[in-house]
């Protein structure tokens, strides 16, 4: 089993930055791809970014150039640096892990954190 715990959410003004972190425990996430998803009220959970074990990453189009996903395999952590935040980035952000090489849909991920709230004010 893999336990994931997110941190770093909060309230920020439009144009600001936040850095989310996800710490894995229980077993190493060696070989796992890691992803970030978000869910706004009344909307489905949507893909934000993912990174595989080798460091290859992919992003949702709306966050390209603003968000950067990274991982530290030695520390079993993954981070999401979010810059130039917009009100539409508001939502609960979830960290997830999958044994697929890389994945962009929630159904492909086996392990999830509890989420951290990000609120961007206009």
PEHU-V932434 format. One record per residue. N is the residue number from 1. RES is the residue in one letter. PHI is phi in whole degrees, 0 to 359 (999 if undefined). Layout:
BEGIN
N;RES;PHI
N;RES;PHI
END
This chain:
BEGIN
1;X;999
2;X;242
3;X;255
4;X;238
5;X;230
6;X;268
7;X;206
8;X;105
9;X;290
10;X;165
11;X;255
12;X;216
13;X;281
14;X;305
15;X;93
16;X;276
17;X;228
18;X;216
19;X;237
20;X;266
21;X;235
22;X;224
23;X;252
24;X;258
25;X;215
26;X;97
27;X;202
28;X;293
29;X;266
30;X;305
31;X;89
32;X;276
33;X;275
34;X;241
35;X;225
36;X;242
37;X;233
38;X;218
39;X;219
40;X;269
41;X;304
42;X;78
43;X;239
44;X;287
45;X;291
46;X;235
47;X;291
48;X;245
49;X;199
50;X;212
51;X;218
52;X;267
53;X;300
54;X;274
55;X;98
56;X;287
57;X;232
58;X;216
59;X;225
60;X;293
61;X;304
62;X;290
63;X;249
64;X;301
65;X;85
66;X;246
67;X;252
68;X;225
69;X;262
70;X;213
71;X;216
72;X;240
73;X;295
74;X;291
75;X;262
76;X;59
77;X;230
78;X;223
79;X;232
80;X;228
81;X;272
82;X;243
83;X;245
84;X;49
85;X;296
86;X;239
87;X;305
88;X;288
89;X;277
90;X;298
91;X;161
92;X;271
93;X;258
94;X;243
95;X;264
96;X;214
97;X;229
98;X;217
99;X;274
100;X;294
101;X;300
102;X;198
103;X;209
104;X;233
105;X;241
106;X;304
107;X;296
108;X;276
109;X;256
110;X;266
111;X;236
112;X;224
113;X;274
114;X;274
115;X;97
116;X;223
117;X;279
118;X;240
119;X;235
120;X;247
121;X;268
122;X;271
END
